[in-house]
Amino acid sequence: MIRTEEIFFRIGTFQLQRLSIEIATGQYFVLLGPPGSGKSIFLECLCGLKKVDSGRIYIDGREVTALEPRARDIGYVPQDYALFPHLSVEQNIAFGLRVRNHRRKDVTAGVTEIADLLGIRHLLSRRVDGLSGGEKQRVALARALVLQPKVLLLDEPVSALDEVTRQDICVQLLRIQRHLNLATIHVSHNLEEAFSVADRAAILHRGILQQVGSLDELLRKPNSEFVAHFMRCENIFCAEVISQGDKGSGTQVKVGDIQLQVSSSRRFASQKRSRGGKLTFTIRPEDVLVCPGSQFDEKGGNAFVAKLVRSRDCGGYVRVELVGPVNLVAHITAGRFAELQGKHQPDVTVVLRPENIHILPK
């Protein structure tokens, strides 16, 4: 397990601001955020390459804040892999063991075992400058894992790889992490990458931890407009409260030229909003229902007529833009899109179910 308590670090005008986070043993944790948000700096603070200004770092209950990197039981794979070009693959993997004066037979056994686990035994005699990107990534990972760390830190481990290789490496990373039962922090800015490996995730922006939780929580219950935007929610609206029922249920709001019913979660039920007050809500594009024609009969739904003005096939879904009383983006199946096109009607019915509308906290 790795735990930080209010980590603060300043470099130039940039600050990591009071980062507190906990990753359990065996948990695969993805740290997300745009470029320049401080993700790599945070990893460097954890492994000891940068000294924090204040705060504490614990690994398995032992404080390591003031320890040298080699004494922290952390395996670290930097973004550029930092392999030694003049050494063979075997020598790169064995480097840390030899620096720590392990016996020759133990070094050989350790290198062979980890090379077998990663499927790179056939590369041991090769020089690293002749390897592919995916092979270099596995060698860097082997060099970190051969030391049997308690925590694994991966800084953008697949960002330099092509799409197919990236997917293959993510599958391998998760398999190895599960096999070794390591607390792992994987830095990325790619959502598809995160969804392929993460048990939990956090979003960092300008050195501030924005939200921590499961990817489903980050997707469907963002705590800010920034998190909603980062998780690719294009439907974010400011609305005026018309009326509010007991405990936040049955709230009526006005947005654009229409009124909608929204269902507040218990978390925000206590945030009483009076008539005329403002709130901000989101709805995921995949939760926008689009139906043929201009009539739709659904009790409890927010239905209105709109025009489908633009579409783009994204492979797994079709992205459509809708213009109406409010403008929306929806992700629909190819089958549903074909059904809409087959009706040859200019109008569609849009339904926003109250339970899919998420109110952002004030």
BALOBA-1460 file (C-alpha; in Angstrom, 3 decimals):
// residues 362
<rec num="1" residu="m" x="0.000" y="0.000" z="0.000"/>
<rec num="2" residu="i" x="1.122" y="3.545" z="-0.685"/>
<rec num="3" residu="r" x="-0.271" y="6.595" z="1.097"/>
<rec num="4" residu="t" x="0.525" y="10.290" z="0.881"/>
<rec num="5" residu="e" x="-0.472" y="12.975" z="3.351"/>
<rec num="6" residu="e" x="-0.731" y="16.553" z="2.022"/>
<rec num="7" residu="i" x="2.251" y="16.398" z="-0.320"/>
<rec num="8" residu="f" x="3.375" y="19.900" z="-1.242"/>
<rec num="9" residu="f" x="6.090" y="20.598" z="-3.789"/>
<rec num="10" residu="r" x="7.030" y="23.810" z="-5.582"/>
<rec num="11" residu="i" x="9.164" y="24.184" z="-8.678"/>
<rec num="12" residu="g" x="9.266" y="27.628" z="-10.285"/>
<rec num="13" residu="t" x="5.693" y="28.869" z="-10.438"/>
<rec num="14" residu="f" x="4.204" y="25.353" z="-10.356"/>
<rec num="15" residu="q" x="2.946" y="23.724" z="-7.162"/>
<rec num="16" residu="l" x="1.665" y="20.311" z="-6.165"/>
<rec num="17" residu="q" x="-0.918" y="21.386" z="-3.649"/>
<rec num="18" residu="r" x="-1.559" y="19.196" z="-0.601"/>
<rec num="19" residu="l" x="-2.010" y="15.870" z="-2.391"/>
<rec num="20" residu="s" x="-3.405" y="13.138" z="-0.158"/>
<rec num="21" residu="i" x="-4.086" y="9.781" z="-1.752"/>
<rec num="22" residu="e" x="-4.127" y="6.079" z="-0.826"/>
<rec num="23" residu="i" x="-3.627" y="3.063" z="-3.106"/>
<rec num="24" residu="a" x="-4.166" y="-0.389" z="-1.635"/>
<rec num="25" residu="t" x="-1.924" y="-3.391" z="-2.224"/>
<rec num="26" residu="g" x="-2.974" y="-5.077" z="-5.456"/>
<rec num="27" residu="q" x="-4.825" y="-2.019" z="-6.755"/>
<rec num="28" residu="y" x="-4.197" y="-0.638" z="-10.230"/>
<rec num="29" residu="f" x="-4.560" y="3.144" z="-9.929"/>
<rec num="30" residu="v" x="-4.489" y="5.497" z="-12.928"/>
<rec num="31" residu="l" x="-3.552" y="9.147" z="-12.461"/>
<rec num="32" residu="l" x="-5.173" y="11.177" z="-15.232"/>
<rec num="33" residu="g" x="-4.834" y="14.786" z="-16.242"/>
<rec num="34" residu="p" x="-3.883" y="17.068" z="-19.130"/>
<rec num="35" residu="p" x="-0.220" y="17.759" z="-19.979"/>
<rec num="36" residu="g" x="1.416" y="20.030" z="-17.410"/>
<rec num="37" residu="s" x="-0.904" y="19.047" z="-14.567"/>
<rec num="38" residu="g" x="1.932" y="17.654" z="-12.394"/>
<rec num="39" residu="k" x="1.463" y="13.894" z="-12.881"/>
<rec num="40" residu="s" x="5.125" y="13.098" z="-13.592"/>
<rec num="41" residu="i" x="6.311" y="15.440" z="-10.847"/>
<rec num="42" residu="f" x="4.077" y="13.602" z="-8.383"/>
<rec num="43" residu="l" x="5.651" y="10.255" z="-9.354"/>
<rec num="44" residu="e" x="9.133" y="11.719" z="-8.999"/>
<rec num="45" residu="c" x="8.233" y="12.908" z="-5.496"/>
<rec num="46" residu="l" x="6.949" y="9.442" z="-4.598"/>
<rec num="47" residu="c" x="10.080" y="7.637" z="-5.742"/>
<rec num="48" residu="g" x="12.462" y="10.201" z="-4.223"/>
<rec num="49" residu="l" x="13.847" y="11.853" z="-7.349"/>
<rec num="50" residu="k" x="12.355" y="15.108" z="-6.073"/>
<rec num="51" residu="k" x="12.278" y="16.077" z="-2.401"/>
<rec num="52" residu="v" x="8.879" y="17.291" z="-1.195"/>
<rec num="53" residu="d" x="8.644" y="20.619" z="0.624"/>
<rec num="54" residu="s" x="6.154" y="19.211" z="3.129"/>
<rec num="55" residu="g" x="3.879" y="16.237" z="3.660"/>
<rec num="56" residu="r" x="4.558" y="12.552" z="4.187"/>
<rec num="57" residu="i" x="4.844" y="9.414" z="2.074"/>
<rec num="58" residu="y" x="4.179" y="5.915" z="3.465"/>
<rec num="59" residu="i" x="4.740" y="2.496" z="1.903"/>
<rec num="60" residu="d" x="3.234" y="-0.457" z="3.765"/>
<rec num="61" residu="g" x="2.953" y="1.731" z="6.841"/>
<rec num="62" residu="r" x="6.626" y="2.779" z="6.778"/>
<rec num="63" residu="e" x="7.403" y="6.447" z="6.266"/>
<rec num="64" residu="v" x="9.811" y="6.879" z="3.355"/>
<rec num="65" residu="t" x="9.603" y="10.659" z="2.876"/>
<rec num="66" residu="a" x="13.270" y="11.287" z="3.692"/>
<rec num="67" residu="l" x="14.710" y="8.037" z="2.272"/>
<rec num="68" residu="e" x="16.865" y="7.739" z="-0.839"/>
<rec num="69" residu="p" x="15.115" y="6.301" z="-3.914"/>
<rec num="70" residu="r" x="16.822" y="2.910" z="-3.623"/>
<rec num="71" residu="a" x="15.534" y="2.502" z="-0.044"/>
<rec num="72" residu="r" x="11.848" y="3.050" z="-0.843"/>
<rec num="73" residu="d" x="10.962" y="-0.363" z="-2.361"/>
<rec num="74" residu="i" x="9.548" y="1.360" z="-5.439"/>
<rec num="75" residu="g" x="9.859" y="0.215" z="-9.029"/>
<rec num="76" residu="y" x="9.814" y="3.209" z="-11.393"/>
<rec num="77" residu="v" x="9.487" y="3.198" z="-15.183"/>
<rec num="78" residu="p" x="10.032" y="6.733" z="-16.553"/>
<rec num="79" residu="q" x="8.340" y="7.968" z="-19.697"/>
<rec num="80" residu="d" x="11.493" y="7.652" z="-21.843"/>
<rec num="81" residu="y" x="12.341" y="4.257" z="-20.237"/>
<rec num="82" residu="a" x="15.916" y="5.514" z="-19.447"/>
<rec num="83" residu="l" x="17.571" y="2.329" z="-20.731"/>
<rec num="84" residu="f" x="21.372" y="2.204" z="-21.079"/>
<rec num="85" residu="p" x="22.056" y="2.089" z="-24.841"/>
<rec num="86" residu="h" x="25.585" y="0.658" z="-24.433"/>
<rec num="87" residu="l" x="24.350" y="-2.353" z="-22.437"/>
<rec num="88" residu="s" x="22.538" y="-5.478" z="-23.556"/>
<rec num="89" residu="v" x="18.962" y="-6.237" z="-22.522"/>
<rec num="90" residu="e" x="20.259" y="-8.684" z="-19.910"/>
<rec num="91" residu="q" x="22.691" y="-6.116" z="-18.502"/>
<rec num="92" residu="n" x="19.969" y="-3.461" z="-18.355"/>
<rec num="93" residu="i" x="17.635" y="-5.734" z="-16.395"/>
<rec num="94" residu="a" x="20.426" y="-6.895" z="-14.079"/>
<rec num="95" residu="f" x="21.765" y="-3.395" z="-13.392"/>
<rec num="96" residu="g" x="19.907" y="-2.750" z="-10.131"/>
<rec num="97" residu="l" x="20.683" y="-6.197" z="-8.735"/>
<rec num="98" residu="r" x="24.394" y="-5.792" z="-9.448"/>
<rec num="99" residu="v" x="24.487" y="-2.307" z="-7.915"/>
<rec num="100" residu="r" x="23.048" y="-3.891" z="-4.762"/>
<rec num="101" residu="n" x="25.775" y="-6.547" z="-4.802"/>
<rec num="102" residu="h" x="23.546" y="-9.576" z="-5.312"/>
<rec num="103" residu="r" x="25.369" y="-12.844" z="-5.974"/>
<rec num="104" residu="r" x="25.963" y="-13.696" z="-9.619"/>
<rec num="105" residu="k" x="23.725" y="-16.777" z="-9.590"/>
<rec num="106" residu="d" x="20.924" y="-14.787" z="-7.920"/>
<rec num="107" residu="v" x="21.232" y="-12.066" z="-10.568"/>
<rec num="108" residu="t" x="21.033" y="-14.653" z="-13.355"/>
<rec num="109" residu="a" x="18.052" y="-16.366" z="-11.752"/>
<rec num="110" residu="g" x="16.249" y="-13.076" z="-11.173"/>
<rec num="111" residu="v" x="16.797" y="-11.838" z="-14.725"/>
<rec num="112" residu="t" x="15.677" y="-15.151" z="-16.228"/>
<rec num="113" residu="e" x="12.531" y="-15.297" z="-14.092"/>
<rec num="114" residu="i" x="11.360" y="-11.788" z="-14.908"/>
<rec num="115" residu="a" x="12.284" y="-12.150" z="-18.599"/>
<rec num="116" residu="d" x="10.134" y="-15.290" z="-18.774"/>
<rec num="117" residu="l" x="7.246" y="-13.482" z="-17.056"/>
<rec num="118" residu="l" x="7.398" y="-10.679" z="-19.627"/>
<rec num="119" residu="g" x="8.124" y="-12.922" z="-22.604"/>
<rec num="120" residu="i" x="11.462" y="-11.295" z="-23.482"/>
<rec num="121" residu="r" x="13.942" y="-14.079" z="-22.732"/>
<rec num="122" residu="h" x="14.801" y="-14.282" z="-26.431"/>
<rec num="123" residu="l" x="15.916" y="-10.635" z="-26.288"/>
<rec num="124" residu="l" x="18.450" y="-10.944" z="-23.447"/>
<rec num="125" residu="s" x="21.540" y="-10.901" z="-25.693"/>
<rec num="126" residu="r" x="20.276" y="-8.013" z="-27.857"/>
<rec num="127" residu="r" x="21.325" y="-4.370" z="-27.562"/>
<rec num="128" residu="v" x="18.499" y="-2.046" z="-26.598"/>
<rec num="129" residu="d" x="19.076" y="0.423" z="-29.444"/>
<rec num="130" residu="g" x="17.828" y="-2.191" z="-31.905"/>
<rec num="131" residu="l" x="14.556" y="-2.926" z="-30.081"/>
<rec num="132" residu="s" x="11.052" y="-1.829" z="-31.017"/>
<rec num="133" residu="g" x="9.102" y="0.544" z="-28.772"/>
<rec num="134" residu="g" x="7.084" y="-2.285" z="-27.249"/>
<rec num="135" residu="e" x="10.227" y="-4.336" z="-26.579"/>
<rec num="136" residu="k" x="11.941" y="-1.371" z="-24.897"/>
<rec num="137" residu="q" x="8.876" y="-0.872" z="-22.725"/>
<rec num="138" residu="r" x="9.006" y="-4.498" z="-21.530"/>
<rec num="139" residu="v" x="12.735" y="-4.278" z="-20.834"/>
<rec num="140" residu="a" x="12.243" y="-1.126" z="-18.732"/>
<rec num="141" residu="l" x="9.421" y="-2.848" z="-16.870"/>
<rec num="142" residu="a" x="11.602" y="-5.929" z="-16.263"/>
<rec num="143" residu="r" x="14.399" y="-3.729" z="-14.861"/>
<rec num="144" residu="a" x="11.945" y="-2.225" z="-12.370"/>
<rec num="145" residu="l" x="10.262" y="-5.503" z="-11.399"/>
<rec num="146" residu="v" x="13.403" y="-7.596" z="-10.976"/>
<rec num="147" residu="l" x="14.051" y="-5.710" z="-7.712"/>
<rec num="148" residu="q" x="10.736" y="-7.050" z="-6.326"/>
<rec num="149" residu="p" x="9.316" y="-3.649" z="-5.359"/>
<rec num="150" residu="k" x="6.253" y="-3.159" z="-3.185"/>
<rec num="151" residu="v" x="4.959" y="-0.333" z="-5.405"/>
<rec num="152" residu="l" x="5.179" y="0.126" z="-9.175"/>
<rec num="153" residu="l" x="5.131" y="3.601" z="-10.757"/>
<rec num="154" residu="l" x="4.541" y="3.855" z="-14.514"/>
<rec num="155" residu="d" x="4.932" y="7.256" z="-16.168"/>
<rec num="156" residu="e" x="3.039" y="7.313" z="-19.492"/>
<rec num="157" residu="p" x="4.211" y="3.725" z="-20.123"/>
<rec num="158" residu="v" x="2.550" y="3.292" z="-23.528"/>
<rec num="159" residu="s" x="2.283" y="6.847" z="-24.864"/>
<rec num="160" residu="a" x="5.063" y="6.349" z="-27.448"/>
<rec num="161" residu="l" x="3.544" y="3.160" z="-28.888"/>
<rec num="162" residu="d" x="1.173" y="2.648" z="-31.782"/>
<rec num="163" residu="e" x="-2.488" y="1.867" z="-31.038"/>
<rec num="164" residu="v" x="-2.319" y="-1.915" z="-31.452"/>
<rec num="165" residu="t" x="0.910" y="-2.254" z="-29.449"/>
<rec num="166" residu="r" x="-0.520" y="0.062" z="-26.772"/>
<rec num="167" residu="q" x="-3.523" y="-2.212" z="-26.285"/>
<rec num="168" residu="d" x="-1.335" y="-5.328" z="-26.130"/>
<rec num="169" residu="i" x="1.018" y="-3.761" z="-23.578"/>
<rec num="170" residu="c" x="-1.897" y="-2.617" z="-21.386"/>
<rec num="171" residu="v" x="-3.196" y="-6.191" z="-21.311"/>
<rec num="172" residu="q" x="0.267" y="-7.389" z="-20.285"/>
<rec num="173" residu="l" x="0.650" y="-4.677" z="-17.659"/>
<rec num="174" residu="l" x="-2.617" y="-5.661" z="-15.996"/>
<rec num="175" residu="r" x="-1.770" y="-9.370" z="-16.146"/>
<rec num="176" residu="i" x="1.637" y="-8.828" z="-14.544"/>
<rec num="177" residu="q" x="0.252" y="-6.436" z="-11.928"/>
<rec num="178" residu="r" x="-2.377" y="-9.007" z="-10.930"/>
<rec num="179" residu="h" x="0.225" y="-11.796" z="-10.867"/>
<rec num="180" residu="l" x="2.569" y="-9.833" z="-8.593"/>
<rec num="181" residu="n" x="-0.238" y="-8.184" z="-6.554"/>
<rec num="182" residu="l" x="1.469" y="-4.781" z="-6.627"/>
<rec num="183" residu="a" x="0.066" y="-1.380" z="-5.747"/>
<rec num="184" residu="t" x="0.497" y="0.364" z="-9.100"/>
<rec num="185" residu="i" x="0.203" y="4.008" z="-10.168"/>
<rec num="186" residu="h" x="-0.058" y="4.466" z="-13.920"/>
<rec num="187" residu="v" x="0.135" y="8.024" z="-15.273"/>
<rec num="188" residu="s" x="-1.819" y="8.763" z="-18.432"/>
<rec num="189" residu="h" x="-3.928" y="11.355" z="-20.234"/>
<rec num="190" residu="n" x="-5.700" y="8.731" z="-22.373"/>
<rec num="191" residu="l" x="-9.153" y="7.558" z="-21.273"/>
<rec num="192" residu="e" x="-9.177" y="4.376" z="-23.373"/>
<rec num="193" residu="e" x="-5.884" y="3.403" z="-21.767"/>
<rec num="194" residu="a" x="-7.289" y="4.061" z="-18.296"/>
<rec num="195" residu="f" x="-10.422" y="1.987" z="-18.929"/>
<rec num="196" residu="s" x="-8.302" y="-0.975" z="-20.005"/>
<rec num="197" residu="v" x="-6.429" y="-1.249" z="-16.686"/>
<rec num="198" residu="a" x="-7.793" y="0.911" z="-13.838"/>
<rec num="199" residu="d" x="-9.438" y="-0.246" z="-10.615"/>
<rec num="200" residu="r" x="-9.604" y="3.373" z="-9.448"/>
<rec num="201" residu="a" x="-8.482" y="6.695" z="-10.873"/>
<rec num="202" residu="a" x="-7.888" y="10.334" z="-10.037"/>
<rec num="203" residu="i" x="-7.781" y="13.510" z="-12.095"/>
<rec num="204" residu="l" x="-5.020" y="16.043" z="-11.455"/>
<rec num="205" residu="h" x="-5.121" y="19.596" z="-12.823"/>
<rec num="206" residu="r" x="-2.656" y="22.397" z="-12.157"/>
<rec num="207" residu="g" x="-1.225" y="20.489" z="-9.219"/>
<rec num="208" residu="i" x="-4.619" y="20.036" z="-7.537"/>
<rec num="209" residu="l" x="-6.337" y="16.686" z="-7.112"/>
<rec num="210" residu="q" x="-9.768" y="17.244" z="-8.658"/>
<rec num="211" residu="q" x="-11.542" y="13.940" z="-7.924"/>
<rec num="212" residu="v" x="-10.747" y="10.363" z="-6.893"/>
<rec num="213" residu="g" x="-12.964" y="7.336" z="-7.470"/>
<rec num="214" residu="s" x="-13.898" y="4.575" z="-9.859"/>
<rec num="215" residu="l" x="-13.955" y="5.436" z="-13.541"/>
<rec num="216" residu="d" x="-17.721" y="5.045" z="-13.473"/>
<rec num="217" residu="e" x="-17.937" y="7.720" z="-10.752"/>
<rec num="218" residu="l" x="-15.673" y="10.059" z="-12.712"/>
<rec num="219" residu="l" x="-17.784" y="9.499" z="-15.814"/>
<rec num="220" residu="r" x="-21.268" y="9.727" z="-14.367"/>
<rec num="221" residu="k" x="-20.804" y="11.723" z="-11.174"/>
<rec num="222" residu="p" x="-18.158" y="14.377" z="-11.894"/>
<rec num="223" residu="n" x="-17.726" y="16.926" z="-9.127"/>
<rec num="224" residu="s" x="-16.850" y="19.849" z="-11.426"/>
<rec num="225" residu="e" x="-17.157" y="21.104" z="-14.976"/>
<rec num="226" residu="f" x="-13.452" y="20.434" z="-15.484"/>
<rec num="227" residu="v" x="-13.827" y="16.754" z="-14.577"/>
<rec num="228" residu="a" x="-16.918" y="16.465" z="-16.792"/>
<rec num="229" residu="h" x="-15.057" y="18.030" z="-19.738"/>
<rec num="230" residu="f" x="-11.997" y="15.830" z="-19.174"/>
<rec num="231" residu="m" x="-14.198" y="12.728" z="-19.139"/>
<rec num="232" residu="r" x="-15.581" y="13.879" z="-22.521"/>
<rec num="233" residu="c" x="-19.025" y="14.964" z="-21.472"/>
<rec num="234" residu="e" x="-20.073" y="17.530" z="-24.073"/>
<rec num="235" residu="n" x="-23.498" y="18.210" z="-22.551"/>
<rec num="236" residu="i" x="-23.043" y="20.683" z="-19.675"/>
<rec num="237" residu="f" x="-25.800" y="23.194" z="-18.973"/>
<rec num="238" residu="c" x="-26.524" y="26.050" z="-16.598"/>
<rec num="239" residu="a" x="-30.217" y="26.034" z="-15.615"/>
<rec num="240" residu="e" x="-32.628" y="28.105" z="-13.582"/>
<rec num="241" residu="v" x="-34.541" y="26.369" z="-10.779"/>
<rec num="242" residu="i" x="-38.315" y="26.639" z="-11.246"/>
<rec num="243" residu="s" x="-39.360" y="24.490" z="-8.283"/>
<rec num="244" residu="q" x="-37.799" y="21.905" z="-6.000"/>
<rec num="245" residu="g" x="-39.503" y="18.949" z="-4.355"/>
<rec num="246" residu="d" x="-38.707" y="17.420" z="-0.981"/>
<rec num="247" residu="k" x="-35.180" y="16.060" z="-0.509"/>
<rec num="248" residu="g" x="-34.134" y="17.295" z="-3.938"/>
<rec num="249" residu="s" x="-36.458" y="14.991" z="-5.910"/>
<rec num="250" residu="g" x="-38.793" y="16.270" z="-8.593"/>
<rec num="251" residu="t" x="-36.828" y="19.473" z="-9.179"/>
<rec num="252" residu="q" x="-37.985" y="21.453" z="-12.210"/>
<rec num="253" residu="v" x="-35.453" y="23.584" z="-14.054"/>
<rec num="254" residu="k" x="-35.494" y="25.788" z="-17.101"/>
<rec num="255" residu="v" x="-32.719" y="25.574" z="-19.667"/>
<rec num="256" residu="g" x="-33.012" y="27.313" z="-22.993"/>
<rec num="257" residu="d" x="-36.679" y="27.347" z="-23.975"/>
<rec num="258" residu="i" x="-37.773" y="24.205" z="-22.136"/>
<rec num="259" residu="q" x="-38.381" y="22.919" z="-18.631"/>
<rec num="260" residu="l" x="-36.834" y="19.671" z="-17.451"/>
<rec num="261" residu="q" x="-37.265" y="17.445" z="-14.432"/>
<rec num="262" residu="v" x="-34.031" y="16.444" z="-12.713"/>
<rec num="263" residu="s" x="-33.444" y="13.961" z="-9.913"/>
<rec num="264" residu="s" x="-30.891" y="15.182" z="-7.379"/>
<rec num="265" residu="s" x="-28.809" y="12.538" z="-5.647"/>
<rec num="266" residu="r" x="-28.777" y="12.351" z="-1.844"/>
<rec num="267" residu="r" x="-25.337" y="13.889" z="-1.934"/>
<rec num="268" residu="f" x="-26.801" y="17.196" z="-3.159"/>
<rec num="269" residu="a" x="-30.271" y="16.971" z="-1.633"/>
<rec num="270" residu="s" x="-29.166" y="19.220" z="1.234"/>
<rec num="271" residu="q" x="-28.119" y="21.963" z="-1.207"/>
<rec num="272" residu="k" x="-31.523" y="23.635" z="-1.232"/>
<rec num="273" residu="r" x="-31.987" y="25.790" z="-4.284"/>
<rec num="274" residu="s" x="-34.730" y="28.378" z="-4.244"/>
<rec num="275" residu="r" x="-36.840" y="29.378" z="-7.210"/>
<rec num="276" residu="g" x="-34.750" y="31.513" z="-9.527"/>
<rec num="277" residu="g" x="-31.513" y="29.965" z="-8.269"/>
<rec num="278" residu="k" x="-28.968" y="28.465" z="-10.626"/>
<rec num="279" residu="l" x="-27.547" y="24.991" z="-10.981"/>
<rec num="280" residu="t" x="-25.278" y="23.227" z="-13.455"/>
<rec num="281" residu="f" x="-26.021" y="19.745" z="-14.727"/>
<rec num="282" residu="t" x="-24.504" y="17.224" z="-17.130"/>
<rec num="283" residu="i" x="-25.792" y="14.317" z="-19.141"/>
<rec num="284" residu="r" x="-23.500" y="11.822" z="-20.840"/>
<rec num="285" residu="p" x="-23.790" y="11.654" z="-24.665"/>
<rec num="286" residu="e" x="-24.466" y="7.908" z="-24.442"/>
<rec num="287" residu="d" x="-27.420" y="8.614" z="-22.091"/>
<rec num="288" residu="v" x="-29.194" y="10.875" z="-24.584"/>
<rec num="289" residu="l" x="-32.004" y="8.840" z="-26.172"/>
<rec num="290" residu="v" x="-32.735" y="9.653" z="-29.805"/>
<rec num="291" residu="c" x="-35.914" y="8.240" z="-31.361"/>
<rec num="292" residu="p" x="-37.365" y="8.477" z="-34.862"/>
<rec num="293" residu="g" x="-40.144" y="10.946" z="-35.541"/>
<rec num="294" residu="s" x="-41.629" y="13.693" z="-33.431"/>
<rec num="295" residu="q" x="-43.626" y="11.687" z="-30.910"/>
<rec num="296" residu="f" x="-42.478" y="9.627" z="-27.969"/>
<rec num="297" residu="d" x="-44.600" y="8.423" z="-25.086"/>
<rec num="298" residu="e" x="-42.586" y="7.877" z="-21.904"/>
<rec num="299" residu="k" x="-43.781" y="8.761" z="-18.433"/>
<rec num="300" residu="g" x="-41.287" y="10.661" z="-16.330"/>
<rec num="301" residu="g" x="-39.098" y="11.493" z="-19.306"/>
<rec num="302" residu="n" x="-38.012" y="14.879" z="-20.619"/>
<rec num="303" residu="a" x="-38.919" y="14.653" z="-24.308"/>
<rec num="304" residu="f" x="-38.635" y="17.299" z="-27.005"/>
<rec num="305" residu="v" x="-38.237" y="17.524" z="-30.749"/>
<rec num="306" residu="a" x="-34.864" y="18.321" z="-32.329"/>
<rec num="307" residu="k" x="-33.111" y="18.096" z="-35.664"/>
<rec num="308" residu="l" x="-30.149" y="15.826" z="-36.347"/>
<rec num="309" residu="v" x="-27.763" y="18.174" z="-38.131"/>
<rec num="310" residu="r" x="-24.429" y="16.354" z="-38.152"/>
<rec num="311" residu="s" x="-23.071" y="12.840" z="-37.615"/>
<rec num="312" residu="r" x="-19.726" y="11.048" z="-37.474"/>
<rec num="313" residu="d" x="-19.075" y="7.309" z="-37.342"/>
<rec num="314" residu="c" x="-16.642" y="6.668" z="-34.469"/>
<rec num="315" residu="g" x="-16.487" y="2.896" z="-34.848"/>
<rec num="316" residu="g" x="-18.138" y="1.731" z="-31.649"/>
<rec num="317" residu="y" x="-20.819" y="4.421" z="-31.876"/>
<rec num="318" residu="v" x="-22.100" y="7.243" z="-34.067"/>
<rec num="319" residu="r" x="-21.688" y="10.773" z="-32.721"/>
<rec num="320" residu="v" x="-24.660" y="12.949" z="-33.650"/>
<rec num="321" residu="e" x="-25.263" y="16.647" z="-33.064"/>
<rec num="322" residu="l" x="-28.813" y="17.721" z="-32.274"/>
<rec num="323" residu="v" x="-30.265" y="21.225" z="-32.571"/>
<rec num="324" residu="g" x="-33.463" y="22.047" z="-30.712"/>
<rec num="325" residu="p" x="-34.668" y="23.900" z="-27.603"/>
<rec num="326" residu="v" x="-31.259" y="22.894" z="-26.241"/>
<rec num="327" residu="n" x="-28.370" y="21.699" z="-28.396"/>
<rec num="328" residu="l" x="-26.958" y="18.276" z="-27.520"/>
<rec num="329" residu="v" x="-24.427" y="15.673" z="-28.557"/>
<rec num="330" residu="a" x="-25.548" y="12.024" z="-28.460"/>
<rec num="331" residu="h" x="-23.674" y="8.752" z="-28.958"/>
<rec num="332" residu="i" x="-25.950" y="6.178" z="-30.560"/>
<rec num="333" residu="t" x="-25.482" y="2.725" z="-32.055"/>
<rec num="334" residu="a" x="-24.969" y="2.259" z="-35.768"/>
<rec num="335" residu="g" x="-28.255" y="0.340" z="-35.849"/>
<rec num="336" residu="r" x="-30.207" y="3.201" z="-34.288"/>
<rec num="337" residu="f" x="-28.526" y="5.694" z="-36.653"/>
<rec num="338" residu="a" x="-29.520" y="3.568" z="-39.644"/>
<rec num="339" residu="e" x="-33.089" y="3.496" z="-38.294"/>
<rec num="340" residu="l" x="-33.147" y="7.295" z="-38.043"/>
<rec num="341" residu="q" x="-31.779" y="7.671" z="-41.569"/>
<rec num="342" residu="g" x="-34.295" y="5.159" z="-42.901"/>
<rec num="343" residu="k" x="-37.284" y="7.204" z="-41.676"/>
<rec num="344" residu="h" x="-36.400" y="10.115" z="-43.976"/>
<rec num="345" residu="q" x="-37.914" y="12.558" z="-41.497"/>
<rec num="346" residu="p" x="-36.259" y="15.858" z="-40.568"/>
<rec num="347" residu="d" x="-37.212" y="15.648" z="-36.900"/>
<rec num="348" residu="v" x="-36.245" y="13.263" z="-34.106"/>
<rec num="349" residu="t" x="-37.422" y="13.010" z="-30.506"/>
<rec num="350" residu="v" x="-34.836" y="13.445" z="-27.779"/>
<rec num="351" residu="v" x="-35.409" y="12.018" z="-24.297"/>
<rec num="352" residu="l" x="-33.354" y="12.974" z="-21.233"/>
<rec num="353" residu="r" x="-34.301" y="10.650" z="-18.404"/>
<rec num="354" residu="p" x="-34.146" y="12.414" z="-15.013"/>
<rec num="355" residu="e" x="-32.046" y="9.651" z="-13.448"/>
<rec num="356" residu="n" x="-29.331" y="10.231" z="-16.076"/>
<rec num="357" residu="i" x="-29.062" y="13.945" z="-15.340"/>
<rec num="358" residu="h" x="-26.259" y="14.716" z="-12.893"/>
<rec num="359" residu="i" x="-26.262" y="17.970" z="-10.915"/>
<rec num="360" residu="l" x="-22.817" y="19.362" z="-10.201"/>
<rec num="361" residu="p" x="-22.101" y="20.530" z="-6.634"/>
<rec num="362" residu="k" x="-22.022" y="24.256" z="-6.052"/>
